[in-house]
């Protein structure tokens, strides 16, 4: 399961790489138009908000399960989504730090 923001970024990158800059569509969202003017910081912010919401949903489902108000499959699904989201966030963070360290090593 890929976050919509990440799917939008991947789709936009592929379209630009193919030379299709006039009409950018999001294949993950059934071909809906993607805003090519969205800044990188907006995309990162939206992805962080989506990740936070996924984690909060997992916590809520776990709390509901403790008091017996949630089905086990709902809890497992929410926790699995949170785990995938956390691994994605950690992976992106690691790559960003690695890129930053590479930039620091560049001669001036």
ChimeraX attribute file (.defattr): number of C-alpha atoms within 10 A of each C-alpha:
attribute: neighborCount
match mode: 1-to-1
recipient: residues
	/A:1	7
	/A:2	12
	/A:3	16
	/A:4	16
	/A:5	20
	/A:6	15
	/A:7	16
	/A:8	24
	/A:9	19
	/A:10	15
	/A:11	18
	/A:12	22
	/A:13	16
	/A:14	14
	/A:15	17
	/A:16	15
	/A:17	10
	/A:18	9
	/A:19	9
	/A:20	13
	/A:21	13
	/A:22	9
	/A:23	12
	/A:24	20
	/A:25	19
	/A:26	20
	/A:27	15
	/A:28	15
	/A:29	12
	/A:30	8
	/A:31	10
	/A:32	12
	/A:33	13
	/A:34	18
	/A:35	13
	/A:36	16
	/A:37	6
	/A:38	10
	/A:39	10
	/A:40	10
	/A:41	9
	/A:42	11
	/A:43	16
	/A:44	14
	/A:45	13
	/A:46	16
	/A:47	18
	/A:48	15
	/A:49	13
	/A:50	16
	/A:51	20
	/A:52	15
	/A:53	13
	/A:54	21
	/A:55	19
	/A:56	14
	/A:57	17
	/A:58	22
	/A:59	16
	/A:60	14
	/A:61	21
	/A:62	21
	/A:63	14
	/A:64	14
	/A:65	15
	/A:66	9
	/A:67	8
	/A:68	10
	/A:69	11
	/A:70	15
	/A:71	12
	/A:72	13
	/A:73	9
	/A:74	14
	/A:75	20
	/A:76	14
	/A:77	13
	/A:78	20
	/A:79	19
	/A:80	13
	/A:81	19
	/A:82	21
	/A:83	15
	/A:84	15
	/A:85	22
	/A:86	16
	/A:87	12
	/A:88	15
	/A:89	15
	/A:90	12
	/A:91	12
	/A:92	12
	/A:93	12
	/A:94	12
	/A:95	12
	/A:96	12
	/A:97	12
	/A:98	12
	/A:99	12
	/A:100	11
	/A:101	11
	/A:102	10
	/A:103	10
	/A:104	10
	/A:105	9
	/A:106	7
	/A:107	5
	/A:108	4
